[in-house]
């Protein structure tokens, strides 16, 4: 009897637990269907993807040079023993040649990710505009997972080069679609700035924490462990994306507007100014990362831990810069251009100060200044790109954030290859002075953006219920056509004339209709 009572109690307890789990699952499903909660979950997914990408970009900094040096020494010793078993002549020149060759290999390996990302981004931007944001994000996470696994188990330079290049392909999909998805989900400017600021904080954290993370695990657990950890996180993020967003179900892409072609966005003067600022502000970081360790070793005789932790303190001023810019933008949104200009000046002044540092403690200050300035520029100008698309083009963000990704990739593609050559031919001091001067001189160009905030976007198709089905037409254009028939054509200032924004929606629609090979829209 006691056995039967115990079994009955266990059954009741299991039933209660199953009921509680079912209720929690139901609550989770309800929360996922809630647009506000879903936006938060999407923000988490995108931030984890950006964190992973930047950790993968920087985690190899302390690992690959040492790993490739070991491979190079093993191969050179084997060749030397086979060809010259009884000779030690010319060993010094051979060692110098090997070191030069290793430096070139490391520079090419580091730059290959950004170079492929730079080449692929124009295509991924157009692809994202055509299919939406979720499928490209899933593609990016999948490619990043594969590249991370290859990094973990690759045993030669060619394999590592393939893995690094694949990571650039994954980044071109994941970074662009992730940032574009945030801009698409957060349509209110203050919320958009906050969400993009959070994403930038994750980018900064990934970039700055990855070198010590990789260095410690590489030292105590071997080359594979850091990449296996990151691959597991990437897999978990992809599964969360499949669970929450369900990219392959209920596709409604045919009712979404067709984005402005990327080449048209590139020739927009306002977007061009923003893209130039994003490139210029990232040049100091991209050029110092591959060169500052050797300079510290030569001038300061820094230890390995100091070189490994060079950029970690800069994470805190970067997050502070993001926070300050988001708060200021909420109170004074008309000064976004000014925050970006101030950031460029701070970056320029900090870059010029770097060569004057004599100790590790002194070096922390200008590096923190560089990252603080980058936070100001990125946090102010990334939301501005989405706003420019809203008011001057069609509210589809894949191509415009592909342009932003191209801007970053230009700096990081040149950094590992060009920076070393500049230091070798001109010196480390001249490199920093040149970067600082470029940033300061570019700051006045942001004056061209001072009137951008006065432009007002028309309502997008997501914010209006039309009386009839879109039938492939832009809902925004339909609203403009309806308002054009009304006297005054103002509607509380939400619609602008061609003169104010420089964009004629009717002309754009006619032009895109002529370019389209599909059926004519009526």
VOTORPA-794057 format. One record per residue (C-alpha): x, y, z. Coordinates in steps of 0.2 Angstrom, whole numbers, padded with zeros to 4 digits, always signed. Each point is the difference from the previous one (the first is absolute). Layout:
XYZ...
# end
This chain:
+0000+0000+0000+0014+0012+0004+0008-0004-0017-0016+0004-0008-0002+0016+0009+0018+0005-0004-0003-0004-0018-0016+0010+0000+0009+0015+0008+0014-0001-0013-0013+0000-0014-0009+0015+0007+0016+0009+0003+0006-0004-0018-0017+0006-0007+0001+0016+0010+0018+0004-0007-0006-0004-0018-0015+0012+0003+0012+0013+0006+0012-0003-0015-0014+0001-0012-0006+0017+0008+0017+0007-0001+0002-0006-0018-0017+0008-0003+0006+0017+0008+0016-0001-0010-0010-0002-0016-0011+0014+0004+0015+0011+0004+0008-0004-0016-0016+0005-0009+0000+0017+0009+0009+0012-0012+0008+0009+0014+0007-0015+0008+0005-0007-0017+0010+0015-0004+0010-0002+0016+0003-0018-0004+0006+0004-0018+0011+0014+0007+0008-0014+0011+0002-0012-0015+0008+0014-0010+0012+0006+0014+0006-0017+0003+0004-0002-0019+0009+0016+0000+0010-0005+0016+0005-0016-0008+0005+0007-0016+0012+0013+0009+0006-0013+0012+0005-0011-0015+0008+0015-0008+0011+0004+0015+0002-0017+0008+0014-0005-0012+0011+0015+0004+0009-0009+0015-0002-0017-0008+0005+0000-0018+0017+0009+0000+0007-0013+0013-0009-0015-0008+0007+0005-0018+0017+0003+0007+0000-0017+0008-0005-0008-0017+0013+0011-0009+0014-0005+0011-0005-0019-0001+0000+0001-0019+0016+0010-0001+0009-0012+0012-0005-0015-0010+0005+0008-0017+0017+0006+0007+0004-0017+0007-0005-0009-0016+0010+0012-0012+0014+0005+0012+0003-0014+0013+0017+0006+0004+0000+0018-0003-0006+0015+0011+0005+0014-0013-0012+0014-0004-0011-0005+0014-0002+0019+0005-0005+0005-0017-0012-0015-0001-0008+0005+0016-0002+0018-0005-0008-0006-0017-0012-0012+0010-0005+0015+0012-0004+0011-0015-0010-0013-0009-0009-0004+0016-0005+0019+0002-0007+0000-0017-0010-0016+0003-0007+0007+0016-0005+0016-0008-0008-0008-0015-0009-0012+0012-0007+0014+0011-0005+0010-0015-0008-0014-0010-0016+0001+0010-0003+0019-0003+0005-0002-0018-0013-0013-0004-0013+0009+0010+0004+0016-0010-0003-0010-0016-0015-0009+0005-0010+0014+0009-0007+0008-0016-0008-0016-0004-0006-0005+0017-0008+0017+0002-0011-0002-0015-0003-0018+0005-0006+0006+0017-0012+0013-0008-0008-0014-0011-0002-0014+0013-0001+0009+0017+0011+0000+0015-0003-0016+0009+0006-0013-0014+0017+0010-0003+0003+0000+0019-0002-0019+0001+0011-0002-0015+0013+0011+0008-0001-0010+0016+0002-0016-0009+0015+0006-0010+0008+0007+0016-0003-0017+0009+0009-0009-0014+0014+0012-0001+0003-0002+0019+0000-0019+0000+0013+0001-0015+0011+0012+0011-0001-0012+0015+0006-0015-0010+0010+0008-0014+0019-0005+0001+0008+0010-0014+0000+0018-0007-0011-0004-0015-0014-0007+0011+0001+0015+0011-0001+0012-0014-0016-0009-0007-0008+0001+0017+0005+0019+0002-0008+0003-0017-0015-0009+0004-0002+0010+0015-0001+0016-0011-0014-0008-0010-0010-0004+0016+0003+0017+0007-0006+0008-0017-0016-0009+0003-0002+0001+0019+0006+0017+0004-0009+0009-0014-0017-0009+0003+0001+0001+0019+0003+0019+0000-0013+0002-0014-0013-0011+0010+0003+0011+0016-0004+0016-0011-0015-0008-0007-0007-0006+0016+0003+0016+0010-0008+0014-0011-0001+0014+0014+0017+0009-0001+0003+0001+0019-0003-0019+0001+0010-0004-0016+0015+0010+0007-0001-0009+0017-0001-0017-0009+0014+0003-0012+0010+0007+0015-0002-0017+0009+0005-0009-0016+0016+0011+0000+0004-0004+0018+0000-0018-0004+0011+0003-0015+0012+0009+0011+0000-0013+0013+0003-0014-0013+0015+0009-0007+0008+0005+0016-0003-0016+0011+0004-0012-0014+0020+0002+0001+0001-0004+0018-0013-0014-0001+0009-0008-0015+0017+0002+0008-0004-0008+0017-0010-0015-0008+0014-0002-0013+0014+0000+0014-0009-0012+0012-0012-0011-0011+0008+0001-0018-0005+0008-0017-0017-0009-0002-0009+0004+0016-0003+0019-0003-0008-0004-0017-0010-0015+0006-0008+0012+0014-0004+0013-0013-0007-0013-0012-0012-0007+0013-0006+0018+0004-0003+0003-0019-0010-0016-0001-0011+0005+0015-0003+0017-0008-0005-0008-0016-0012-0012+0008-0008+0015+0010-0002+0009-0017-0009-0015-0007-0011-0002+0015-0005+0018+0002+0000+0008-0017-0004-0016-0010+0008+0007-0016-0007-0013-0012-0018+0001+0005-0014+0012-0005+0010+0010-0012-0008+0016-0005+0014+0008-0010-0011+0003-0015-0009+0014+0009+0016+0009+0006+0007+0015-0009+0014-0002-0012+0016+0008+0007+0010+0013-0009+0014-0007-0010+0017+0001+0009+0008+0010-0013-0013+0014+0002+0003+0000+0018+0019+0001-0003-0002+0016-0010-0011+0008+0013+0011+0014+0007-0006-0001+0018+0002-0019+0000+0017+0002-0008+0005+0013+0014-0005-0012+0014+0009-0015-0009+0016+0010-0001-0001+0005+0019-0002-0018+0004+0015-0005-0010+0011+0014+0007-0005-0003+0018+0005-0018+0000+0017+0002-0009+0009+0003+0016-0006-0015+0008+0002-0011-0015+0018+0007-0003+0006-0001+0018-0007-0018+0004+0014-0008-0011+0014+0012+0004-0001+0006+0018+0006-0017+0008+0017+0001-0009+0001+0019+0004-0004-0004+0019+0013-0014+0000+0014+0011-0008-0003+0017+0009-0008-0006+0017+0007-0017+0001-0018-0005+0005-0004-0018+0006-0011-0012-0009-0015+0003+0012+0002+0019-0003-0001-0002-0018-0014-0012+0001-0010+0012+0011+0004+0015-0010-0018+0003-0006-0010-0007+0014-0001+0016+0011-0007+0009-0015-0016-0010+0000-0007+0011+0015+0002+0017-0008-0007-0008-0016-0016-0005+0009+0000+0017+0009+0001+0009-0017-0015-0011-0006-0010+0005+0015+0004+0018-0001-0004+0001-0018-0017-0009+0002-0005+0012+0014+0005+0015-0009-0008-0006-0017-0017-0002+0010+0001+0018+0007+0008+0008-0016-0003-0010-0015+0004+0014-0011+0018-0001+0005+0005-0017-0005+0012+0007-0013+0009+0010+0014+0002-0015+0011+0008-0009-0015+0012+0015-0003+0005+0001+0018+0004-0019-0001+0011+0002-0015+0010+0014+0009+0002-0010+0016+0006-0015-0011+0012+0012-0009+0007+0007+0016+0002-0017+0008+0009-0007-0015+0013+0014+0000+0003-0003+0019+0004-0019-0002+0018+0002-0005+0004+0011+0015-0004-0013+0012+0014-0008+0009-0008-0013+0012-0015-0012-0001-0010+0011+0012+0002+0016-0011-0005-0010-0015-0017-0004+0007-0006+0018-0001+0002+0003-0019-0007-0018-0004-0015+0004+0011-0002+0016-0009+0000-0008-0017-0013-0013+0005-0011+0014+0009+0001+0010-0016-0005-0015-0011-0015-0003+0011-0006+0018-0003+0002-0002-0018-0008-0017-0002-0014+0003+0012-0005+0017-0008+0002-0005-0018-0007-0018-0002-0018+0006+0005+0003+0014-0012+0002-0012-0015-0017-0008+0004-0008+0017+0002+0007+0006-0017-0007-0016-0008-0017+0004+0008-0001+0018-0007+0009-0001-0016-0002-0018-0006-0010-0015+0003+0000-0007+0018+0009-0016-0003+0017+0000+0009+0010-0014-0007+0010+0010-0013+0003+0015+0011+0008-0011+0014+0010-0009-0013+0007+0017-0004+0004+0002+0018+0008-0017+0001+0010+0004-0016+0006+0016+0009+0007-0011+0015+0007-0013-0012+0010+0013-0009+0009+0005+0016+0003-0017+0006+0005-0007-0017+0014+0013-0002+0006-0001+0019+0009-0016+0001+0009+0002-0017+0002+0019-0002+0004+0005+0018+0015-0011+0001+0007+0007-0016-0002+0018+0006+0008-0004+0017+0015-0008-0009+0002+0014-0013-0005+0016+0010-0001-0005+0018-0013-0003+0014-0001+0019+0004-0004+0005-0017-0013-0013-0002-0009+0006+0016+0002+0019-0005-0007-0004-0017-0015-0009+0007-0004+0013+0012+0001+0014-0013-0012-0010-0012-0013-0001+0014+0001+0018+0005-0001+0006-0018-0015-0011-0004-0010+0007+0015-0006+0016-0009-0007-0011-0014-0014-0005+0012-0007+0018-0001-0008-0006-0015-0012-0011+0011-0005+0014+0011-0017+0002-0009-0004-0018-0001-0010-0001+0016-0012+0013-0008-0006-0013-0013-0015-0009+0006-0004-0018-0006-0016-0005-0008-0010-0014+0008+0006-0017-0006-0011-0014-0005+0002-0008+0017-0008+0014+0009-0015+0002-0011-0015-0011-0004-0005+0002-0018-0017-0001-0006+0005-0012-0014+0014-0013-0002+0017+0006-0005+0001-0011-0015+0019+0003-0001-0001+0019+0001+0010+0009+0013-0013+0004+0014+0010+0016+0003-0002+0006-0018-0019-0004+0001-0001+0011+0015+0009+0014-0009-0012-0002-0015-0015+0001+0011+0007+0015+0009+0004+0008-0016-0018+0000-0005-0004+0009+0016+0001+0019+0001+0015+0006+0009+0010-0016-0001+0007+0002+0018-0009-0011+0012+0008+0008+0016+0017+0001-0008+0003-0018-0003+0002+0001-0018+0014+0010-0009+0001+0008-0017+0014-0004-0012+0010+0016+0005+0001-0005+0018+0007-0017-0001+0006-0001-0017-0010-0016-0003-0015-0001-0012-0010-0016+0005-0010+0000-0016+0016+0002-0011+0008-0014+0009-0015-0011-0002-0001+0003-0018+0019-0003-0002-0001-0017+0009-0015-0005-0009+0009+0003-0017+0015-0010+0007-0010-0015+0006-0002-0014-0012-0015-0006+0009-0019+0004-0003-0005+0018+0000-0007+0007+0016-0016+0010-0001
# end
